[in-house]
Amino acid sequence: MTILVTGATGSVGRLLVDELVAAGVSGVRALTNHPARAALPAGVEVAEGYLGRPSSLPAALKGVDTVYLAPLPALVDDFVACALEAGVRRVVCLSGEPADYEAQGDPSGWHYSKMEKAIEEAGFEWTHLRPGQFMNNTLDWAPSIKAEGVVRAPYPEAVQTPIDLADIAAVARVVLLDESYTGKKLVMSGPEAITQPEEVAWIAAAIGRPVRFEELTREEALAAWTPVMGSDVANWMLDGFRMMSEYRASPSPTVLEVTGRAPLAYRDWAVRNAAAFF
């Protein structure tokens, strides 16, 4: 059985390749735009390509049974067409994109994303992975911490349950190898509910110097974020923070239940990544 890992040099995909190799899985194929720079483990088959370049997909998907699908909702229909033509059977989809949601009355509070809908309607056997905020997102604070010892952000009362990328990859590895998860939507999180000022405090403890939190208004945050991510995504992000300030998030047990190990806590993530903030 050949497993194709798309986005194989991306934030989750690269860790997933290592997880599969460490588990002794043969038949791992990695899709990457830059094979020479990928530095993938020995024994991993490299396919040159990218989900954003659909012409590269037929060759990459040839002989593939199962795909880990990195999030690229704008071109999911192109992937579906190529995967159906190649005879792909299963798709494990990293979901949660900030656009094209269609409410489905999901009691988890999630909406039914464009990627999920496309994969299901195509008739693949599927599992959807639904992580919350990535701990790595707070690396965006590094420049202001280094320069000023400050983090500026909106909605300090928003409660989140951030997850480490390695925990997402570990869940993906189990799900790719265990078909009992077929047809399940796995909401994932870190082990704790935490606010941004609490995250800032853990970073300060990890680097051994004070870091203060300064609240931005929604308007100030929109002005700062729009040039970087566009107004639609910036407003979606701000709406998410507003919702998390009104409805306290609760940690999900998925990582522990699926992998058998507790997910990484933010305080430990801060220690492991302290060098980024010096």
DRENDO-1510 file (C-alpha; in Angstrom, 1 decimal, always signed):
<recs>
REC; n; res; u; v; w
REC; 1; MET; +0.0; +0.0; +0.0 .
REC; 2; THR; +1.4; +3.4; -1.0 .
REC; 3; ILE; +0.6; +6.4; +1.2 .
REC; 4; LEU; +1.0; +9.9; -0.4 .
REC; 5; VAL; +1.8; +12.7; +2.0 .
REC; 6; THR; +0.9; +16.0; +0.4 .
REC; 7; GLY; +2.6; +19.1; +1.7 .
REC; 8; ALA; +5.4; +16.8; +2.7 .
REC; 9; THR; +7.8; +19.6; +3.5 .
REC; 10; GLY; +5.1; +21.8; +5.2 .
REC; 11; SER; +4.6; +22.3; +8.9 .
REC; 12; VAL; +2.6; +19.1; +9.6 .
REC; 13; GLY; +3.4; +17.1; +6.5 .
REC; 14; ARG; +7.2; +16.9; +7.2 .
REC; 15; LEU; +6.6; +15.7; +10.8 .
REC; 16; LEU; +4.1; +13.1; +9.5 .
REC; 17; VAL; +6.7; +11.7; +7.1 .
REC; 18; ASP; +9.0; +11.2; +10.1 .
REC; 19; GLU; +6.2; +9.6; +12.1 .
REC; 20; LEU; +5.5; +7.1; +9.3 .
REC; 21; VAL; +9.2; +6.3; +8.8 .
REC; 22; ALA; +9.7; +5.8; +12.6 .
REC; 23; ALA; +6.7; +3.5; +12.7 .
REC; 24; GLY; +8.4; +1.3; +10.0 .
REC; 25; VAL; +5.9; +2.1; +7.3 .
REC; 26; SER; +7.1; +1.2; +3.8 .
REC; 27; GLY; +5.5; +2.7; +0.7 .
REC; 28; VAL; +5.6; +6.4; +1.8 .
REC; 29; ARG; +5.6; +8.8; -1.0 .
REC; 30; ALA; +6.2; +12.5; -0.3 .
REC; 31; LEU; +4.8; +15.3; -2.5 .
REC; 32; THR; +7.1; +18.3; -2.6 .
REC; 33; ASN; +7.9; +21.2; -4.9 .
REC; 34; HIS; +11.6; +21.0; -4.0 .
REC; 35; PRO; +12.9; +17.4; -3.9 .
REC; 36; ALA; +16.6; +18.4; -3.8 .
REC; 37; ARG; +16.0; +20.6; -0.7 .
REC; 38; ALA; +13.5; +18.3; +1.0 .
REC; 39; ALA; +16.1; +16.2; +2.9 .
REC; 40; LEU; +13.5; +13.5; +3.4 .
REC; 41; PRO; +14.5; +10.3; +5.2 .
REC; 42; ALA; +16.0; +7.4; +3.3 .
REC; 43; GLY; +13.4; +5.0; +1.9 .
REC; 44; VAL; +10.8; +7.7; +1.3 .
REC; 45; GLU; +9.8; +8.0; -2.4 .
REC; 46; VAL; +9.8; +11.7; -3.5 .
REC; 47; ALA; +7.3; +12.9; -6.0 .
REC; 48; GLU; +7.9; +16.4; -7.4 .
REC; 49; GLY; +4.8; +18.5; -7.3 .
REC; 50; TYR; +2.4; +20.6; -5.3 .
REC; 51; LEU; -1.4; +20.6; -4.7 .
REC; 52; GLY; -1.4; +24.1; -6.1 .
REC; 53; ARG; +0.0; +22.7; -9.4 .
REC; 54; PRO; -2.7; +20.1; -10.4 .
REC; 55; SER; -0.7; +19.1; -13.5 .
REC; 56; SER; +1.8; +17.4; -11.1 .
REC; 57; LEU; -0.8; +15.3; -9.4 .
REC; 58; PRO; -1.5; +12.4; -11.8 .
REC; 59; ALA; +2.1; +11.1; -11.6 .
REC; 60; ALA; +2.2; +11.6; -7.9 .
REC; 61; LEU; -1.1; +9.7; -7.3 .
REC; 62; LYS; -0.3; +6.8; -9.6 .
REC; 63; GLY; -0.6; +3.6; -7.6 .
REC; 64; VAL; -1.6; +5.4; -4.4 .
REC; 65; ASP; -4.1; +3.8; -2.0 .
REC; 66; THR; -4.3; +6.5; +0.7 .
REC; 67; VAL; -3.6; +10.2; +0.8 .
REC; 68; TYR; -2.9; +12.6; +3.6 .
REC; 69; LEU; -4.4; +15.8; +2.2 .
REC; 70; ALA; -2.9; +19.1; +3.3 .
REC; 71; PRO; -5.3; +22.1; +3.4 .
REC; 72; LEU; -5.6; +23.9; +0.1 .
REC; 73; PRO; -9.4; +24.4; -0.3 .
REC; 74; ALA; -9.3; +26.6; -3.4 .
REC; 75; LEU; -8.0; +23.6; -5.5 .
REC; 76; VAL; -9.6; +20.7; -3.7 .
REC; 77; ASP; -11.8; +19.9; -6.8 .
REC; 78; ASP; -8.7; +19.5; -8.9 .
REC; 79; PHE; -7.3; +17.1; -6.3 .
REC; 80; VAL; -10.5; +15.1; -6.3 .
REC; 81; ALA; -10.6; +14.7; -10.0 .
REC; 82; CYS; -7.0; +13.5; -10.2 .
REC; 83; ALA; -7.4; +11.2; -7.2 .
REC; 84; LEU; -10.6; +9.6; -8.6 .
REC; 85; GLU; -8.8; +9.0; -11.9 .
REC; 86; ALA; -5.9; +7.4; -10.1 .
REC; 87; GLY; -8.1; +5.1; -8.1 .
REC; 88; VAL; -7.3; +6.5; -4.6 .
REC; 89; ARG; -9.4; +4.8; -2.0 .
REC; 90; ARG; -8.9; +6.7; +1.3 .
REC; 91; VAL; -8.3; +10.4; +2.1 .
REC; 92; VAL; -7.2; +11.7; +5.5 .
REC; 93; CYS; -8.0; +15.4; +5.3 .
REC; 94; LEU; -6.5; +18.1; +7.5 .
REC; 95; SER; -9.5; +20.4; +7.6 .
REC; 96; GLY; -10.4; +23.8; +9.2 .
REC; 97; GLU; -9.8; +26.4; +6.5 .
REC; 98; PRO; -11.1; +30.0; +7.0 .
REC; 99; ALA; -13.5; +30.1; +4.1 .
REC; 100; ASP; -16.4; +28.4; +2.3 .
REC; 101; TYR; -18.0; +27.0; +5.4 .
REC; 102; GLU; -21.5; +25.6; +5.3 .
REC; 103; ALA; -23.3; +25.1; +8.7 .
REC; 104; GLN; -24.4; +21.5; +9.2 .
REC; 105; GLY; -25.7; +21.5; +12.8 .
REC; 106; ASP; -22.5; +19.9; +14.0 .
REC; 107; PRO; -22.7; +19.6; +17.9 .
REC; 108; SER; -19.0; +20.1; +18.1 .
REC; 109; GLY; -19.4; +23.7; +17.0 .
REC; 110; TRP; -17.5; +23.1; +13.8 .
REC; 111; HIS; -18.9; +23.8; +10.3 .
REC; 112; TYR; -18.7; +21.6; +7.3 .
REC; 113; SER; -15.8; +22.8; +5.2 .
REC; 114; LYS; -15.4; +22.9; +1.5 .
REC; 115; MET; -12.6; +20.3; +1.6 .
REC; 116; GLU; -14.6; +17.9; +3.8 .
REC; 117; LYS; -17.7; +18.2; +1.6 .
REC; 118; ALA; -15.7; +17.6; -1.6 .
REC; 119; ILE; -13.9; +14.6; -0.2 .
REC; 120; GLU; -17.1; +13.0; +1.1 .
REC; 121; GLU; -19.2; +13.7; -2.0 .
REC; 122; ALA; -16.5; +12.2; -4.2 .
REC; 123; GLY; -17.0; +8.8; -2.5 .
REC; 124; PHE; -13.6; +8.3; -0.9 .
REC; 125; GLU; -13.3; +6.6; +2.4 .
REC; 126; TRP; -12.4; +9.5; +4.7 .
REC; 127; THR; -11.3; +10.8; +8.0 .
REC; 128; HIS; -11.3; +14.5; +8.9 .
REC; 129; LEU; -8.7; +16.0; +11.2 .
REC; 130; ARG; -9.8; +19.2; +12.8 .
REC; 131; PRO; -7.1; +20.8; +14.9 .
REC; 132; GLY; -7.6; +24.2; +16.6 .
REC; 133; GLN; -5.1; +27.0; +16.9 .
REC; 134; PHE; -1.5; +25.9; +16.3 .
REC; 135; MET; +0.9; +26.7; +19.1 .
REC; 136; ASN; +3.4; +27.7; +16.4 .
REC; 137; ASN; +1.1; +30.6; +15.4 .
REC; 138; THR; +2.5; +32.4; +18.4 .
REC; 139; LEU; +6.0; +32.5; +16.8 .
REC; 140; ASP; +4.5; +35.5; +15.0 .
REC; 141; TRP; +5.1; +37.3; +18.3 .
REC; 142; ALA; +8.8; +36.8; +18.1 .
REC; 143; PRO; +9.8; +40.1; +16.4 .
REC; 144; SER; +8.0; +42.3; +18.9 .
REC; 145; ILE; +9.2; +40.3; +21.8 .
REC; 146; LYS; +12.8; +40.5; +20.6 .
REC; 147; ALA; +12.6; +44.3; +19.8 .
REC; 148; GLU; +10.3; +45.6; +22.6 .
REC; 149; GLY; +9.5; +42.8; +25.0 .
REC; 150; VAL; +5.8; +43.2; +24.2 .
REC; 151; VAL; +2.9; +41.3; +22.5 .
REC; 152; ARG; +0.1; +43.3; +21.0 .
REC; 153; ALA; -3.1; +41.4; +20.2 .
REC; 154; PRO; -6.9; +41.7; +20.6 .
REC; 155; TYR; -9.3; +39.8; +22.8 .
REC; 156; PRO; -7.1; +39.0; +25.8 .
REC; 157; GLU; -10.0; +37.2; +27.5 .
REC; 158; ALA; -10.3; +34.7; +24.6 .
REC; 159; VAL; -9.8; +31.2; +25.8 .
REC; 160; GLN; -8.1; +28.8; +23.4 .
REC; 161; THR; -6.8; +25.2; +23.4 .
REC; 162; PRO; -3.7; +25.4; +21.2 .
REC; 163; ILE; -2.1; +22.3; +19.8 .
REC; 164; ASP; +1.5; +21.4; +18.9 .
REC; 165; LEU; +2.2; +20.4; +15.3 .
REC; 166; ALA; +3.8; +17.2; +16.4 .
REC; 167; ASP; +0.6; +16.1; +18.1 .
REC; 168; ILE; -1.3; +16.7; +14.9 .
REC; 169; ALA; +1.2; +14.6; +12.9 .
REC; 170; ALA; +1.1; +11.8; +15.5 .
REC; 171; VAL; -2.7; +11.6; +15.2 .
REC; 172; ALA; -2.5; +11.6; +11.4 .
REC; 173; ARG; +0.0; +8.7; +11.5 .
REC; 174; VAL; -2.3; +6.6; +13.6 .
REC; 175; VAL; -5.4; +7.4; +11.5 .
REC; 176; LEU; -3.5; +6.6; +8.2 .
REC; 177; LEU; -2.6; +3.2; +9.5 .
REC; 178; ASP; -5.8; +2.3; +11.4 .
REC; 179; GLU; -8.9; +2.2; +9.2 .
REC; 180; SER; -11.2; +2.0; +12.2 .
REC; 181; TYR; -11.1; +5.8; +12.1 .
REC; 182; THR; -12.8; +5.9; +8.7 .
REC; 183; GLY; -15.8; +8.1; +8.7 .
REC; 184; LYS; -14.8; +10.0; +11.8 .
REC; 185; LYS; -14.3; +13.8; +12.4 .
REC; 186; LEU; -11.6; +14.2; +15.0 .
REC; 187; VAL; -11.5; +17.5; +16.8 .
REC; 188; MET; -8.0; +17.9; +18.3 .
REC; 189; SER; -6.5; +20.3; +20.8 .
REC; 190; GLY; -3.8; +20.7; +23.3 .
REC; 191; PRO; -4.3; +19.7; +26.9 .
REC; 192; GLU; -5.4; +23.0; +28.4 .
REC; 193; ALA; -7.6; +26.1; +28.0 .
REC; 194; ILE; -5.4; +29.2; +28.0 .
REC; 195; THR; -5.5; +32.9; +27.1 .
REC; 196; GLN; -3.0; +34.9; +25.1 .
REC; 197; PRO; -1.7; +36.7; +28.2 .
REC; 198; GLU; -1.1; +33.4; +29.8 .
REC; 199; GLU; +0.8; +32.2; +26.7 .
REC; 200; VAL; +2.8; +35.4; +26.9 .
REC; 201; ALA; +3.6; +34.7; +30.6 .
REC; 202; TRP; +4.9; +31.2; +29.7 .
REC; 203; ILE; +7.1; +32.6; +27.0 .
REC; 204; ALA; +8.5; +35.2; +29.5 .
REC; 205; ALA; +9.2; +32.3; +31.9 .
REC; 206; ALA; +10.9; +30.3; +29.2 .
REC; 207; ILE; +13.2; +33.2; +28.1 .
REC; 208; GLY; +13.8; +34.5; +31.6 .
REC; 209; ARG; +12.8; +38.1; +31.0 .
REC; 210; PRO; +9.6; +40.1; +31.2 .
REC; 211; VAL; +7.2; +40.3; +28.3 .
REC; 212; ARG; +4.1; +42.4; +28.6 .
REC; 213; PHE; +0.8; +42.0; +26.8 .
REC; 214; GLU; -0.9; +45.1; +25.3 .
REC; 215; GLU; -4.5; +44.8; +24.1 .
REC; 216; LEU; -5.5; +45.9; +20.6 .
REC; 217; THR; -8.9; +47.0; +19.7 .
REC; 218; ARG; -10.6; +45.1; +16.9 .
REC; 219; GLU; -10.0; +48.0; +14.6 .
REC; 220; GLU; -6.3; +48.2; +15.5 .
REC; 221; ALA; -5.9; +44.5; +14.9 .
REC; 222; LEU; -7.7; +44.6; +11.6 .
REC; 223; ALA; -5.5; +47.5; +10.4 .
REC; 224; ALA; -2.4; +45.5; +11.5 .
REC; 225; TRP; -3.4; +42.1; +10.1 .
REC; 226; THR; -5.1; +43.1; +6.8 .
REC; 227; PRO; -1.8; +43.9; +4.9 .
REC; 228; VAL; -0.5; +40.5; +5.9 .
REC; 229; MET; -3.4; +38.2; +5.5 .
REC; 230; GLY; -6.1; +40.1; +3.7 .
REC; 231; SER; -9.3; +41.6; +5.1 .
REC; 232; ASP; -11.4; +38.4; +4.8 .
REC; 233; VAL; -9.0; +36.2; +6.7 .
REC; 234; ALA; -8.3; +39.0; +9.2 .
REC; 235; ASN; -12.0; +39.4; +10.0 .
REC; 236; TRP; -12.5; +35.7; +10.2 .
REC; 237; MET; -9.6; +35.5; +12.7 .
REC; 238; LEU; -11.1; +38.3; +14.7 .
REC; 239; ASP; -14.5; +36.7; +14.7 .
REC; 240; GLY; -12.9; +33.5; +16.0 .
REC; 241; PHE; -11.2; +35.4; +18.9 .
REC; 242; ARG; -14.5; +37.1; +19.7 .
REC; 243; MET; -16.3; +33.8; +19.8 .
REC; 244; MET; -13.6; +32.3; +22.1 .
REC; 245; SER; -14.0; +35.3; +24.4 .
REC; 246; GLU; -17.8; +34.6; +24.7 .
REC; 247; TYR; -17.7; +30.8; +24.8 .
REC; 248; ARG; -14.9; +29.2; +26.7 .
REC; 249; ALA; -13.1; +26.5; +24.8 .
REC; 250; SER; -12.6; +23.1; +26.4 .
REC; 251; PRO; -9.7; +20.7; +25.6 .
REC; 252; SER; -10.4; +17.6; +23.5 .
REC; 253; PRO; -9.1; +14.2; +24.6 .
REC; 254; THR; -8.5; +13.1; +21.0 .
REC; 255; VAL; -4.7; +13.2; +21.0 .
REC; 256; LEU; -4.4; +11.0; +24.1 .
REC; 257; GLU; -7.2; +8.7; +23.0 .
REC; 258; VAL; -5.7; +8.2; +19.5 .
REC; 259; THR; -2.0; +8.1; +20.2 .
REC; 260; GLY; -1.9; +7.0; +23.8 .
REC; 261; ARG; +0.3; +9.9; +24.9 .
REC; 262; ALA; -0.7; +13.2; +26.4 .
REC; 263; PRO; -0.5; +16.3; +24.1 .
REC; 264; LEU; +2.2; +18.8; +24.7 .
REC; 265; ALA; +1.3; +21.7; +27.1 .
REC; 266; TYR; +2.0; +25.3; +26.0 .
REC; 267; ARG; +4.5; +25.9; +28.8 .
REC; 268; ASP; +6.6; +23.0; +27.5 .
REC; 269; TRP; +6.2; +24.2; +23.9 .
REC; 270; ALA; +7.5; +27.7; +25.1 .
REC; 271; VAL; +10.6; +26.1; +26.6 .
REC; 272; ARG; +11.3; +24.0; +23.5 .
REC; 273; ASN; +11.0; +27.1; +21.3 .
REC; 274; ALA; +12.5; +29.7; +23.6 .
REC; 275; ALA; +15.4; +30.4; +21.2 .
REC; 276; ALA; +12.9; +31.9; +18.7 .
REC; 277; PHE; +12.1; +34.7; +21.1 .
REC; 278; PHE; +15.7; +35.8; +22.0 .
</recs>
